[in-house]
Every structure is written in structure tokens, then in C-alpha cells.
Amino acid sequence: MSLIRTAAGYRAAMQQLEANRSLLAAETETLLSQDLTSEQAERRLRALHMRITDLESDVETYEAFRRGDLSGLEDQPLGIALIAARIAHGMSQATLARKTGLDTAQINRHEVNEYRSAGAAHIALIRQALELKISYGVSGGVAAEDRVHLERPSVTIRAAVFHRSVSAGIGTQRR
């Protein structure tokens, strides 16, 4: 999955999808005019089919986030959950930057890196801008597993942090 993070990225993915579909139709027609078996033609088109399937999945995921449907985030990193929450909130990176006082370029860097290098102060600013609640807990008296809970009135995101790796699951969907 290649996460679409912006409206411009969405438009570019839609253009790529349409171009790949047109190419598939043209290639199919060309291959049918050749003396190939259907298996040979399928083999030649397999990579293009896979690219179209991947783009369709990326577009569907972005559209789901825009609708506020975050149900596909189970076992995804916390950074992806934060990006999805921003998209579900209807907020651009520039708007999030204005709300946090950070540069748009910094928000973009955080999102490209899925917030892996973001410090606690930046996460706190983003949390406030997205109206999310983050709570941590330690199990077994050892910090081997921290629980992260993000919520806003209509969206709940749960994540588990295991020594710098993060996994996110969604509790409810935005209406």
C-alpha cells in the first residue's frame, strides 16, 4: 500500500489509474492481434494488472479516510493513523500546519516518515489540532508494551507501541 496523503496525490493517483487502464486496453488489443495463447497474453499483462489493482486500493483507502471510515487501520502504524485522522477531519497538511504553528514542510516530512521521527512536542501539537486524546499505560510493570489510545468525539484509534514499532486499530468510525 502506498498511502495517498493529499488531494494532489489523490488527483495524481486517479490520473495514473486512468492512464494504466487505457494502456491495459491498448496492450490487450495488441496482444489479441498477435498469435499468442491467452496464458501468454495474461503473463505479459500481469504487472500492469497488479499496478492497477494497487492504485485502486490506494484510491479506495484515501476515499474511505475522506468519508471518515477508518476501519482499515487495524495493525497499521500510529503515524498512518494520525495521517488518516487528519484526512478524516477534512484537514489539509497546510491547515494542520497553521493549527499547530509548524511549517507545512515539517508536517509533510512527518507524514512522509509516518511520524517515526516526530518528537513528543510535535505529536502533542498535532494531537491538539486534530482534537485527539492520547493516553499511555504500561502493562506488567515494565515498559515493554505501552498502550496508546487516540480519540475524538466520533473517532477512536487504539495503538500498541512495542519498542518503537507501533500498531493501530480503530475502535469506531467517524459519522
ZIWO-V248075 format. One record per pair of residues at least 6 apart in sequence whose C-alpha atoms are under 6 Angstrom apart, sorted by the first residue. I is the first residue (numbers start at 0). J is the second residue. D is the distance in whole Angstrom. If there is no record, write none. Layout:
[[I J D] [I J D]]
//
This chain:
[[64 83 6] [64 86 6] [64 87 5] [65 86 6] [65 87 5] [67 87 4] [67 173 5] [68 172 5] [69 172 6] [70 169 6] [72 168 6] [73 167 5] [73 168 4] [74 166 5] [74 167 5] [74 168 6] [75 166 5] [75 167 5] [76 165 5] [76 166 5] [76 167 5] [77 165 5] [77 167 6] [78 113 4] [78 114 5] [79 113 6] [93 103 5] [96 102 6] [96 103 5] [98 128 6] [99 124 5] [130 151 6] [131 149 6] [131 150 5] [131 151 5] [132 149 5] [132 150 5] [133 148 5] [133 149 5] [134 147 6] [134 148 5] [135 146 5] [135 147 5] [136 145 5] [136 146 5] [137 145 5] [144 160 6] [144 161 5] [145 160 5] [146 159 5] [147 157 6] [147 158 5] [147 159 6] [148 157 5] [149 155 6] [149 156 5] [149 157 6] [150 156 6] [153 173 5] [154 171 6] [154 172 5] [154 173 5] [155 169 6] [155 170 5] [155 171 5] [156 168 6] [156 169 5] [156 170 6] [157 167 5] [157 168 5] [157 169 6] [158 166 5] [158 167 4] [158 168 6] [159 165 6] [159 166 5]]
//
